[in-house]
Amino acid sequence: MQFIVITQRYSDQFSDEDFAAVLPQETETVRELYAGGALRQIWLREDTRGACFLLEAESLHDAETTVAALPLAQKEMSSFQIIPLRPYGGFGPR
């Protein structure tokens, strides 16, 4: 299954210095997820501080477990919305 994960930093609760201390670990974890095939694509958000990424997992529970292991999640420095996806049927037979 694929999931879109939308994150938003809690910039009102944590300083830029707080984030700077965690972001190297977050970046390394994201690299490992990408190399392992779980994270397919990632984008930084233009509207706020955060990211949006496409995650591959066997189930919603597995996706939640993967997201919970991210350093920004472990330190409760960002929100994470996990949205399950299903294939679009509009290109199939009519």
VEXFI-709807 format. One record per residue (C-alpha): x, y, z; residue in one letter. Coordinates in Angstrom, 2 decimals, padded with zeros to 5 digits. Each point is the difference from the previous one (the first is absolute). Layout:
! VEXFI-709807
site X X | Y Y | Z Z | rest A .
...
! end
This chain:
! VEXFI-709807
site X 000.00 | Y 000.00 | Z 000.00 | rest M .
site X 001.01 | Y 003.58 | Z -000.49 | rest Q .
site X -000.53 | Y 002.89 | Z 002.38 | rest F .
site X 000.46 | Y 003.74 | Z -000.23 | rest I .
site X 001.49 | Y 001.39 | Z 003.19 | rest V .
site X -000.38 | Y 003.72 | Z 000.63 | rest I .
site X 002.13 | Y 001.52 | Z 002.72 | rest T .
site X 000.08 | Y 003.38 | Z 001.66 | rest Q .
site X 002.61 | Y 001.14 | Z 002.47 | rest R .
site X -001.09 | Y 001.36 | Z 003.36 | rest Y .
site X 001.91 | Y 003.23 | Z -000.62 | rest S .
site X -002.02 | Y 001.78 | Z 002.67 | rest D .
site X 001.26 | Y -002.46 | Z 002.65 | rest Q .
site X 003.59 | Y -000.60 | Z -001.12 | rest F .
site X 002.77 | Y 002.36 | Z -001.10 | rest S .
site X 002.05 | Y -000.17 | Z -003.19 | rest D .
site X 002.88 | Y -001.22 | Z 002.18 | rest E .
site X -002.16 | Y -002.85 | Z 001.33 | rest D .
site X -000.77 | Y -001.10 | Z -003.57 | rest F .
site X 003.61 | Y 000.42 | Z -001.11 | rest A .
site X 001.06 | Y -002.49 | Z 002.69 | rest A .
site X -002.42 | Y -002.67 | Z -001.29 | rest V .
site X -000.02 | Y 000.54 | Z -003.78 | rest L .
site X 003.28 | Y -001.86 | Z -000.73 | rest P .
site X -001.48 | Y -003.13 | Z 001.63 | rest Q .
site X -003.30 | Y 000.54 | Z -001.84 | rest E .
site X 001.81 | Y 000.36 | Z -003.33 | rest T .
site X 002.00 | Y -003.18 | Z 000.58 | rest E .
site X -003.15 | Y -001.95 | Z 000.92 | rest T .
site X -001.76 | Y 001.27 | Z -003.15 | rest V .
site X 003.02 | Y -001.06 | Z -002.09 | rest R .
site X -000.16 | Y -003.49 | Z 001.51 | rest E .
site X -003.74 | Y -000.27 | Z -000.68 | rest L .
site X 000.58 | Y 001.12 | Z -003.61 | rest Y .
site X 002.86 | Y -002.45 | Z -000.50 | rest A .
site X -002.17 | Y -002.79 | Z 001.42 | rest G .
site X -002.90 | Y 000.79 | Z -002.34 | rest G .
site X -002.49 | Y 001.07 | Z 002.68 | rest A .
site X 000.19 | Y 003.70 | Z -000.80 | rest L .
site X -000.70 | Y 000.54 | Z -003.70 | rest R .
site X 000.01 | Y 003.79 | Z -000.36 | rest Q .
site X 000.24 | Y 003.00 | Z 002.30 | rest I .
site X -000.70 | Y 003.70 | Z -000.37 | rest W .
site X 000.49 | Y 002.97 | Z 002.28 | rest L .
site X -003.16 | Y 002.01 | Z 000.56 | rest R .
site X -000.11 | Y 003.48 | Z -001.48 | rest E .
site X -002.89 | Y 001.16 | Z 002.22 | rest D .
site X 001.56 | Y -000.80 | Z 003.40 | rest T .
site X 002.98 | Y -001.72 | Z 001.56 | rest R .
site X -000.41 | Y -003.70 | Z -000.54 | rest G .
site X 000.01 | Y -002.66 | Z -002.66 | rest A .
site X -002.25 | Y -002.29 | Z -001.99 | rest C .
site X 001.11 | Y -003.47 | Z -000.99 | rest F .
site X -001.21 | Y -003.12 | Z -001.73 | rest L .
site X 000.45 | Y -003.05 | Z 002.22 | rest L .
site X -000.28 | Y -003.67 | Z -000.93 | rest E .
site X -001.16 | Y -002.36 | Z 002.78 | rest A .
site X -001.90 | Y -003.26 | Z 000.38 | rest E .
site X -002.71 | Y 001.57 | Z 002.17 | rest S .
site X -001.05 | Y 003.19 | Z 001.76 | rest L .
site X 001.49 | Y -001.42 | Z 003.19 | rest H .
site X 003.36 | Y -000.50 | Z -001.74 | rest D .
site X -000.13 | Y 003.53 | Z -001.40 | rest A .
site X -000.73 | Y 001.37 | Z 003.48 | rest E .
site X 002.90 | Y -002.00 | Z 001.43 | rest T .
site X 002.38 | Y 001.33 | Z -002.66 | rest T .
site X -001.09 | Y 003.60 | Z 000.58 | rest V .
site X 000.22 | Y -000.40 | Z 003.79 | rest A .
site X 003.68 | Y -000.97 | Z -000.39 | rest A .
site X 000.90 | Y 003.35 | Z -001.60 | rest L .
site X 002.02 | Y 002.19 | Z 002.39 | rest P .
site X -002.41 | Y 002.96 | Z -000.36 | rest L .
site X -002.85 | Y -002.34 | Z 000.94 | rest A .
site X 001.87 | Y -001.53 | Z 002.93 | rest Q .
site X 000.72 | Y 003.45 | Z 001.39 | rest K .
site X -003.58 | Y 001.15 | Z -000.76 | rest E .
site X 001.30 | Y 002.96 | Z -001.99 | rest M .
site X -002.31 | Y -000.43 | Z -003.02 | rest S .
site X -003.49 | Y -001.17 | Z -000.83 | rest S .
site X -000.41 | Y -002.92 | Z -002.41 | rest F .
site X -003.16 | Y -000.62 | Z -001.99 | rest Q .
site X 000.01 | Y -003.44 | Z -001.68 | rest I .
site X -002.43 | Y -000.37 | Z -002.91 | rest I .
site X -000.57 | Y -003.43 | Z -001.58 | rest P .
site X -000.20 | Y 000.01 | Z -003.81 | rest L .
site X -001.76 | Y -002.25 | Z -002.51 | rest R .
site X 000.43 | Y -000.20 | Z -003.76 | rest P .
site X -001.89 | Y 002.45 | Z -002.19 | rest Y .
site X -002.44 | Y -001.91 | Z -002.20 | rest G .
site X -000.68 | Y 002.72 | Z -002.55 | rest G .
site X 002.57 | Y -001.23 | Z -002.50 | rest F .
site X -001.40 | Y -003.54 | Z -000.16 | rest G .
site X -002.69 | Y -001.40 | Z -002.32 | rest P .
site X -003.30 | Y 001.90 | Z -000.16 | rest R .
! end
